[in-house]
Amino acid sequence: MRPVLSLVEGNGLRNLTLAGVLAIFAILSSCSRNDQTFGTSASERTLAMVTAVALTNERTPVLAQAQALADGGKGSEALDALETYLTGHPDDIIAGNLYRKLAVKSNLYDRPIRFFVAIVNNLTPCPKEPPVCPDNDKDCGKKEAEHCSPTAQPPGPPSGIRYNLAFAYIDKIPVVGPMGAGFLSKRSIEQFKKALDEDKDDWIANYGVGMNYLHWPDYFEKNDTSITYFERAIALQEARPGRPSDILAYVRLGDALAKAGNAEGAREAWKRGEVRLGGKHGDITERLDIDPAHLKEAVLDAYNPNNSIGAINTDISILWAEKMPERVFSLRNPEGRPVVIGGVGGQSLPERKTNSEARMFNWFRDNLPLLLNRENADKIDMSGIGATSGEGAGIIAYNMIKGFMTQFRGDKPDAVIDALAKAPSYDRPFFHEGVGMGMATALDTSADGSLAPFAAQIAAFDPKFDRLHYAGLGMWYGLAPTVNLVRVRNKLGELDLRGQFYAYEGMGFAVTLFKDSVEAGAVDLVQRLPYASGSTFAHGAGRALWIKHGDDFAAVNKAIAAFPEQFRPDMHAGFGMGVAFTRIDKPDAILAQIRPFRQESPAACLDYLTGAAMGLAIRYQTDPSYTRDSMKSGKSQQIRLLAPTLLQAGLDALTETQQAGVEMHKNWRAAIHNQVTSGPAAASFKKTCEETTR
C-alpha cells in the first residue's frame, strides 16, 4: 500500500498519494524558481518578491493544496485556501493568478473582484479631511469612506493587489456581453492607472492599460492611447536585461499600429522585437509574412469585438516564466480561422460560431458613429440585429445609447439631468431607458455587484420615468451572452417588487430583440420564470416584436405562436404598447397595426388595445402636453377619437390600481383590460376591433 499524505488547511481536506503531491510541488516550484535580475520599479519589485525563494517555499504547498481541491471537485474550498493565503500576501500575483483561474473555472467571476476590492479598501488610508460634497450628493463623504480604512497607513495598497484586481475585472468580461465589457475594462484600467500614479515606470501597469485600450472598438478612438502605453513599456524593458515577457509589448505595439493603418510602423515594431529577443518568434514571423496591404484587415479581424465575446484567458504566468513560449497570440488558430482575443499573457482561443452576441457586437461597431449623432439616426441599419429599419427605430436606438453612455462616461448627475431636459419630447423616454440600463451596468460590474443603490441613485433623474429606468435595468440582464436565470432572480430580488416586474419586462424585450431564435431565448426563459414575472417578461417580448418585425405580420404571429398559450395575451398587449409608445408622433399606426390581432380573435384585438392604452398612459405620465398634442395629430377622425379614449382607460385603471395598493405592471394591465372589455367605453373598443377589418 502506497503512503498517503493528508493535506489539511482552513476548510480544505484532500487525500493524495505522496508521489502525486511531490509531483505537484515540483511543477509549481519550477514555475516560481527564477534567476532573473529585477529592477526597482513597482512591477520589478513585485516580480522579485513573488519569485524569491522564501515566498516560493511558503506559497508552493498552498497552491498544491488548492489545485488538488479543485481537481477533486471542491472548487469553493480551493478558493478558501487561496484567500487565506492571499489575505496575508495580497500582492502575490502568482497565487492571484491561480486564484482567478480556479474562480473562472467555477463560474465565480464576482468572488475574486469582491475579495480583492475588500483588501484594496482595507489598505487604502482615508483622507485626513472629509471631502466637500456637492448639493446633489450630500453623502459623498460616506461613499468615500466605504472605499478606505481609517487604520490604513500610507502608501496604501501595493501594486500587486491592484494587478490582481485589474485582471479579475477582465476575467468577467465574457459573461457580461458587449454593454458591460466597457465598464469592466474601465475598472481594470483604473487599477492599472492607480499603480502608475505610484510609479510611472511600472511595466505591468503600462502594458495593462495598453492592452485594455487595444481591445476597445475604433469608435472610442483609444487605439493611439494604447500605442503610447506600449511604447512606454518597450522603453522600460529595453533599459533592463531582456526576459520572456518582453515579446508581448512588441507584438501588441505592432498590432496597434496595424489597426491604425500604419503597416510600415507595425512591421518595424515586430522586427525590432526580433532583434531585441535575439531571433525569430512564431507570432512575429506570422505577422511579417502577411501582405502589408492586408495587414490592417488581418489584425482587425482578430481584435474585432465580434471575436472578443468569447473566453478571455488572463493567465499571466509568462511574467515570471524562464523560457519564452513558442506562441503568445496568433492571428490565426491551428485551423486557420480568426481567434478570440487572448488575455494579458497573449493566450488565444478559437473563434466562437456566429451567434446573436456576435451580431450585436458588429451592429454596435457599424452603427455607433451614427448612434452618436441624432441627425444620422435615420441611417441606422437595424437589420444587423434582426430588427426592421422602420421609421423611428434609429431614433430609439440613438437615445438608448445616449443614455447608456452618460453612465459609461461617469457623467455627473447635473449634466445628465440637463441633457435629459434638453432632449426632444419624443426622445426623452428612450434616453431615460438608456440611463437605467447604464446605471444597472455600472452597479452590476462594481465590486459587490449590488442593485440595492439603484432606486436611490435613479431617483435623481425624474421619478416619473422610473418605469423606464427599471425596464432599462432589465434590458442589461437580457443582453448577457447567456442569461443565468438563477443569478438574475437573485439580483432582481434586491429591488422592490414593483421594480422587479418592470425589470423583467425590460429583460423580455432585450432577449427577444437580440437573440437569434425567439424559441431558444425568450420562450425558454419565460417557462422557467414564476408566472407573474413570466407575464411581464412576455409583455416585454411582445414590445420587442414590434421593433424586430414591424408590420411583418407573418413573422409576428409565428413568434407569438411559439410562446405558451397562457402568455400570448401578454404578447398581444406588449405589441400594442410598443406601437402606441413609439408611434405617439404618428398615432394612426395604432389602427394600422391592429389587423393581425383582429384576424386572430376579438380577444387578441382587445389585448392589443389594452397594451396601446398602457403605452399612451405611460407617455402621458411623463409628458402630458406632448401626449395630448400628439394624439391630435392623427390623420383619421377615428384615431383622434380612439386615442384619447384609450388614454383615459389607461389612466382610470392606474388610479384604480394605485388606490387598491401598489401598481405592479401586471395588476395595472389587468385593470386596463377590464376597462377595455367592461368599462364605459367597452362598446367603442369592441366596435373598433370589428371595423378595422372592413
Secondary structure, 3 states (H helix, E strand, C coil): CCCEEEEEECCEEEEEEHHHHHHHHHHHHHHHCCCCCCCCCHHHHHHHHHCCHHHHHHHHHHHHHHHHHHHCCCHHHHHHHHHHHHHHCCCCHHHHHHHHHHHHHCCCCHHHHHHHHHHHHHHCECCCCCCCCCCCCCCHHHHHHCCCECCCCCCCCCHHHHHHHHHHHHHCHHHHHHHHHHHHHHHHHHHHHHHHHHCCCCHHHHHHHHHHHHCCCHHHCCHHHHHHHHHHHHHHHCCCCCCCCHHHHHHHHHHHHHHCCCHHHHHHHHHHHHHHHCCCCHHHHHHHCCCHHHHHHHHHHHHCHHHHCCCCCCCCHHHHCCCCCCCCCCCCCCCCCCEECCCCCCCCEECCCCCHHHHHHHHHHHHHHHHCCHHHHHHCCHHHHCCCCCCCHHHHHHHHHHHHHHHHHCCCHHHHHHHHHHCCCCCHHHHHHHHHHHHHHHHHCCCCCCCCCHHHHHHHHCHHHHHHHHHHHHHHHHCCCCCCHHHHHHHHCCCCHHHHHHHHHHHHHHHHHHCCCCHHHHHHHHCCCCHHHHHHHHHHHHHHHHHHHCCCHHHHHHHHHHCCHHHHHHHHHHHHHHHHHHCCCCCCHHHHCCHHHHHHCHHHHHHHHHHHHHHHHHHHHHCHHHHHHHHCCCCCHHHHHHHHHHHHHHHHHHHHHHHHCCCCCHHHHHHHHHHHHHCCCHHHHHHHHHHCCC
